[in-house]
Amino acid sequence: MSASNNLTYNDFATPSYASNVANAARQLVAALFAVKPRPAVVVADEVVSQRQIEASSSWLNRLANDCERHSPNLSAELRYMASRG
């Protein structure tokens, strides 16, 4: 038994909605896979100062206090994140 492929590809001169969607999907996939991963080493610009750590911890604690009444579990998670620094 021979396997034959009866599928053909027709490239029409006038673009249709389906061809536009297919072209957009191809471009999206190409853009997603074209991104290069970030290096694993820490760059000197990405070092966080102690003041920034304290400010973010303070902000997380204030946010936890605001949502204590309606969402105690979220409040506990926010306090945990603030304590990690």
Secondary structure as UniProt FT lines:
FT   HELIX           17..34
FT   HELIX           44..46
FT   HELIX           50..66
FT   TURN            67..70
FT   HELIX           72..84
//
